[in-house]
């Protein structure tokens, strides 16, 4: 095989790699998810609009559901979305922080606290944004739920990395 031909184990070069800074490659998932969260805070995803999708789906899955049960299930789904979107956001933030550090450790408490602080701050900003959306309103309880989702993400990451570290040392 000639030196100019790729070998069987060679990978194709990423031609965009020199064009995109490494910090952006590490942070784009968190930036993208922040934009998704912002989109979820618009009128399009208000309770009035999402109930048009959630209610028929719940009625199809649970044909005998009462009106009160439907309202409660809709509420639970919407609040679970708050928790889940910030759970994901915090994991992506931690990934961005970890990837841009020149440290071989997989877990560090200061990185976790910084990721949580950014998620909590963004949650508060998101509630301020909802002040300006006519069909939405700010809620400190939603912000607390968002921050709780971010905190649980860090607990999951901590357990995950501790298990990996324990397996690596065995």
Order of alpha helices (4+ residues) and beta strands (2+ residues): alpha-alpha-alpha-alpha-alpha
